[in-house]
Amino acid sequence: MPALIETQFCQIAQPFALSDGSVLPGLCIAYEMWGTLNADKSNAIVLYHALSGSHHAAGLNPRIPGVEAFWQPEMHDGWWEEMIGPGKALDTNEFCIICANYLGGCYGTTGPASIRPETGKPWGSAFPRISAADQVKVTALLLDSLGIDVLHAVIGPSVGGLLALTFATRYPHRVKRVASIAAGFKTTVLNRLILFEQILAIENDPNFNGGDYYDDQPPLYGLALARMISHKTFVHLDAIERRARQDIVQDNDTLSWYRVRDQFQSYMLHQGKKFVRRFDANTYLRIIDMWSCYDAVIEGDAGSPRELLDRAAAAGQRWLVFSIDSDFCFYPEEQADLTLHLERADIQATQITVHSDKGHDSFLLEPHLYTPHISWLMKS
């Protein structure tokens, strides 16, 4: 049985300036840690989670104070349980792993549902846009509060891989090793369009009210539709066919005229309705907006990819880049582009292609395909 773990909270009292010029009066950062920091605090590894993930990557956490409504039973077990622990890829006998909920999140870190001090009500629509640069600035503040100067490594799957890249280039001398899993260098036009569809789905829910819905009904229909749009890029279509039950479940609460025709429609509708019980629409919008606008050069405040990655090269970083050959979310061409930029900057980089029929979610479902390579990077 997984060990019990509790979420910890880091309170930042000073104002926090964001990339868009907005200022938050302070921050609360929700995070968890596995393993123990050594005497000089040189064995820390930062793990960034995916779009709709959380800071709870391993162990059993049945409750997070203040977010009980979203902390559904499916969230109680860590999302990377097989990767974190004694003797595992992220070996807690040697390393201390830290994972924080994102700024704008709904699992304890300051976000749109948090109370705005000036009004005593949730931020809602007033909560600012968040950039990748803002997110890694939060990471740096958390590390400062823990007394950690230099990370042994930073790791990120999916959207977390974008943040790993941004941290490594904005704070190059604070990390030695970087692992980017199924991510990229700049958001593609295809992904920007898919993300825009999700934004429209939420914006057009009659309950959205511009993001000020906390005193009334949340935009569940729009968020469910957004999740359905995204889910088919996370899971390979063959896997959807395997997972879909043969029985068809009608949903008269969601659909009035149309009737669900097959088990695939029923499966996707189920995924959407399950998701809205554990996530906040405003948080979803902030994170996919961050993803849609992502360009490593801009987030790193550089003039070109070479200028950006020369910083990482000067710091002597080592990189491991994972591709998944069946990925419909971050296509393998995106990792090839990232690796090409790394090699042009003379950075020691290794790219691994994972052969899987699970699609983008392979990094969650098949830890054995990643463990040997991550273990090698951590101990090299």
MORABEL-V663657 format. One record per residue. PHI is phi in radians with two decimals (none if undefined). BURIAL is b if it has 9 or more other ideal C-beta (glycine too) atoms within 8 Angstrom, else e. D_LAST is the distance of its C-alpha to the last C-alpha in Angstrom with 2 decimals. Layout:
# MORABEL-V663657
[[PHI:BURIAL:D_LAST] [PHI:BURIAL:D_LAST]]
This chain:
# MORABEL-V663657
[[none:e:31.01] [-1.04:b:28.48] [-1.26:e:28.56] [-1.18:e:30.71] [-2.49:b:29.15] [-2.00:e:31.02] [-1.24:b:30.55] [-1.89:e:30.45] [-2.28:b:32.11] [-1.87:b:31.45] [-1.71:e:34.67] [-1.84:b:34.66] [-1.41:e:38.20] [-1.37:e:38.25] [-1.02:e:39.08] [-2.07:b:36.32] [-1.55:e:37.00] [-1.78:b:35.89] [-1.08:e:35.47] [-1.49:e:38.89] [1.68:e:40.65] [-1.24:e:41.15] [-2.32:e:40.60] [-1.60:b:39.90] [-1.19:e:41.50] [3.12:b:38.49] [-2.42:b:35.67] [-2.09:b:34.66] [-1.99:b:31.03] [-1.57:b:30.45] [-2.68:b:27.01] [-2.32:b:25.40] [-2.31:e:22.61] [-2.27:b:20.85] [1.56:b:19.34] [-2.20:e:20.05] [-1.16:b:19.09] [-1.37:e:18.21] [-1.03:e:20.58] [-1.70:e:19.20] [1.00:b:18.19] [-1.77:e:14.67] [-1.90:b:13.18] [-1.47:b:15.10] [-2.19:b:14.25] [-1.64:b:17.17] [-2.01:b:18.24] [-1.71:b:21.10] [-1.58:b:23.61] [-1.47:e:25.65] [-0.81:b:29.24] [-1.85:e:31.20] [-1.46:e:28.58] [-2.51:b:28.38] [-1.34:b:26.24] [-1.57:b:26.80] [-1.65:b:23.72] [-2.69:b:23.95] [1.55:b:26.66] [-2.06:b:30.41] [-2.25:b:32.07] [-1.40:e:35.77] [-2.75:e:36.89] [-2.11:b:35.98] [-0.97:e:38.89] [1.59:e:40.69] [-2.20:b:39.26] [-0.98:e:40.87] [-1.08:e:42.55] [-1.58:b:39.35] [-1.46:b:37.34] [-1.26:e:38.52] [-0.91:e:37.72] [-1.16:e:35.27] [-1.57:b:33.08] [-1.18:e:33.00] [-1.58:e:30.05] [-1.12:b:26.62] [-1.39:b:25.64] [-2.25:b:22.05] [-0.96:b:22.98] [-1.40:e:21.07] [-1.89:b:17.71] [-2.11:b:18.01] [2.62:b:18.68] [-1.03:e:17.94] [1.34:e:15.64] [-1.59:b:15.38] [-0.97:b:12.78] [-1.76:b:13.19] [-1.36:b:13.58] [-1.32:b:16.35] [-1.27:e:16.12] [-2.00:e:13.10] [-2.16:b:13.54] [-1.95:b:16.70] [-1.75:b:17.24] [-2.20:b:20.08] [-2.33:b:22.15] [-2.04:b:25.41] [-1.21:b:28.42] [-1.20:b:29.15] [-1.01:b:31.89] [1.55:b:34.95] [-1.31:b:33.80] [-2.16:b:36.09] [-2.10:b:34.12] [2.15:b:34.67] [-1.38:b:33.38] [-0.90:b:36.25] [-2.69:b:37.62] [-1.04:b:40.93] [-1.48:b:42.17] [-1.22:b:41.63] [-1.35:e:44.76] [-1.44:b:45.55] [-0.97:e:46.88] [-1.19:e:49.64] [-2.01:e:51.19] [1.30:e:50.20] [-2.17:e:49.42] [-0.99:b:46.28] [-1.02:b:44.90] [0.96:b:45.40] [-1.14:b:46.10] [-1.37:e:45.71] [-1.22:b:42.00] [-1.28:e:40.37] [-1.18:b:38.12] [-2.12:b:34.39] [-1.86:b:31.92] [-1.08:b:28.16] [-1.08:b:28.32] [-1.11:b:30.31] [-1.09:b:27.84] [-1.32:b:24.88] [-1.13:b:27.35] [-1.10:b:27.99] [-1.01:b:24.31] [-1.08:b:24.33] [-1.13:b:27.50] [-1.11:b:26.08] [-1.10:b:23.08] [-1.05:e:25.65] [-1.15:e:27.77] [-1.61:b:24.99] [1.30:e:24.23] [-1.76:b:20.67] [-1.58:e:20.07] [-2.24:b:16.43] [-1.47:b:14.33] [-1.15:b:10.75] [-2.85:b:11.20] [-2.24:b:14.29] [-2.33:b:15.09] [-2.65:b:18.46] [-1.65:b:20.37] [1.03:b:23.64] [-0.99:b:25.32] [-1.07:b:22.39] [-1.19:b:20.33] [-1.13:b:22.96] [-1.27:b:22.52] [-1.05:b:18.74] [-1.11:b:19.54] [-1.19:b:22.37] [-1.08:b:20.59] [-1.15:b:17.86] [-1.76:b:20.77] [-1.47:b:23.29] [-2.24:b:21.06] [-1.06:b:18.40] [-1.53:e:17.85] [-1.83:b:17.42] [-2.62:b:14.08] [-1.79:b:10.68] [-2.32:b:9.35] [-2.37:b:12.03] [-2.14:b:12.84] [-1.91:b:16.44] [-2.01:b:18.19] [0.91:b:21.62] [-2.26:b:22.55] [-2.87:b:23.61] [-1.96:b:24.54] [-2.70:b:28.24] [-1.11:b:30.46] [-1.31:b:32.54] [-1.05:e:36.33] [-1.04:e:36.36] [-1.16:b:34.29] [-1.09:b:36.38] [-1.21:e:39.49] [-1.10:b:38.25] [-1.19:b:37.34] [-1.13:b:40.76] [-1.02:b:42.46] [-1.21:b:40.87] [-1.05:b:42.00] [-1.11:e:45.51] [-1.04:b:45.54] [-1.29:b:45.02] [-1.01:e:47.21] [-1.61:e:50.07] [-1.20:b:50.15] [-1.07:e:53.50] [-1.60:b:51.96] [-1.14:b:49.27] [0.97:e:51.67] [1.20:e:49.35] [1.85:b:46.79] [-1.78:e:49.34] [-2.13:b:49.72] [-1.22:b:48.68] [-1.63:e:52.32] [-2.46:e:53.21] [-1.40:e:51.80] [-1.29:b:48.24] [-1.40:b:47.70] [-1.15:b:46.59] [-1.11:b:47.89] [-1.14:b:46.10] [-1.19:b:42.76] [-1.09:b:43.16] [-1.15:b:43.93] [-1.05:b:40.93] [-1.12:b:38.69] [-1.12:b:40.40] [-1.09:b:39.80] [-1.34:b:36.06] [-1.05:b:35.61] [-1.25:b:36.49] [-1.62:b:33.56] [-1.46:b:31.05] [-1.98:b:32.34] [-1.04:b:33.02] [-1.05:b:36.77] [-1.12:e:36.66] [-1.20:b:35.01] [-1.06:b:37.77] [-1.11:e:40.30] [-1.24:e:38.86] [-1.37:e:38.71] [-1.09:b:42.12] [-1.24:e:44.78] [-1.31:e:47.93] [-1.37:e:50.19] [-1.84:b:50.92] [-1.80:e:51.15] [-1.34:e:53.56] [-2.42:b:53.05] [-1.29:e:56.37] [-1.32:e:54.99] [-1.66:e:52.73] [-2.00:b:54.83] [-1.78:e:58.59] [-1.55:e:59.84] [-1.25:e:56.94] [-2.06:e:56.12] [-0.98:b:52.67] [-1.69:e:53.08] [-2.57:e:50.17] [-1.21:b:47.30] [-1.29:b:44.75] [-1.10:b:46.64] [-1.09:b:46.97] [-1.11:b:43.22] [-1.17:b:42.34] [-1.11:b:45.05] [-1.09:b:43.70] [-1.10:b:40.18] [-1.12:b:41.71] [-1.21:b:43.92] [-1.19:b:41.21] [-1.14:b:38.95] [-1.17:b:41.65] [-1.32:e:41.87] [-2.13:b:38.38] [-2.51:b:37.94] [-1.81:b:39.87] [-1.10:b:41.16] [-1.13:b:40.78] [-1.09:b:37.10] [-1.02:b:36.66] [-1.11:b:38.43] [-1.11:b:36.39] [-1.31:b:33.04] [-1.27:b:34.24] [-1.14:b:35.89] [-1.01:b:32.60] [-1.15:b:31.00] [-1.03:b:34.02] [-1.55:e:33.91] [-1.21:b:30.21] [-2.52:e:29.40] [-0.99:b:26.11] [-1.14:b:28.02] [-1.19:e:30.75] [-1.13:b:28.60] [-1.56:b:26.58] [0.96:e:29.92] [-2.12:b:29.26] [-1.67:e:31.62] [-2.82:e:29.54] [-1.01:b:26.18] [-1.17:b:25.34] [-1.06:b:26.37] [-1.05:b:24.36] [-1.49:b:21.04] [-1.07:b:21.62] [-1.11:b:20.87] [-1.13:b:17.35] [-1.13:b:16.97] [-1.12:e:18.48] [-1.47:b:16.03] [1.24:e:13.05] [-1.21:b:11.67] [-2.03:b:9.25] [-2.15:b:11.12] [-2.26:b:11.47] [-2.06:b:15.21] [-1.80:b:17.07] [-1.97:b:20.67] [-2.10:b:23.19] [-1.19:b:25.86] [-1.88:b:28.64] [-1.36:b:27.95] [-1.78:b:31.26] [-1.78:b:30.02] [-1.91:b:27.20] [-1.12:e:27.90] [-0.95:b:25.23] [-1.05:e:26.81] [-1.22:b:25.57] [-1.24:b:21.87] [-1.09:b:22.74] [-1.14:b:24.39] [-1.05:b:21.43] [-1.10:b:19.13] [-1.07:e:21.95] [-1.09:b:22.19] [-1.10:b:18.50] [-1.16:b:18.86] [-1.13:b:22.15] [-1.61:b:20.57] [1.05:e:18.11] [-1.61:b:15.07] [-1.24:e:12.00] [-2.30:b:12.66] [-2.12:b:12.45] [-1.89:b:15.49] [-2.03:b:16.12] [-1.75:b:19.77] [-1.57:b:20.66] [-1.62:e:24.05] [-2.60:b:26.05] [-1.83:e:29.67] [-1.71:b:28.94] [1.30:b:28.60] [-0.98:b:26.83] [-1.28:b:26.73] [-0.94:b:24.49] [-1.14:b:21.55] [-1.54:e:23.91] [-1.72:e:25.45] [-2.28:b:22.89] [-1.03:b:19.73] [-1.14:e:19.03] [-1.38:e:18.47] [-1.92:b:15.57] [-0.95:b:13.97] [-1.04:e:11.97] [-1.30:b:10.40] [-1.18:b:9.83] [-1.03:b:8.44] [-1.07:e:5.82] [-1.11:b:5.20] [-1.13:b:5.80] [-1.83:e:3.81] [-1.50:e:0.00]]
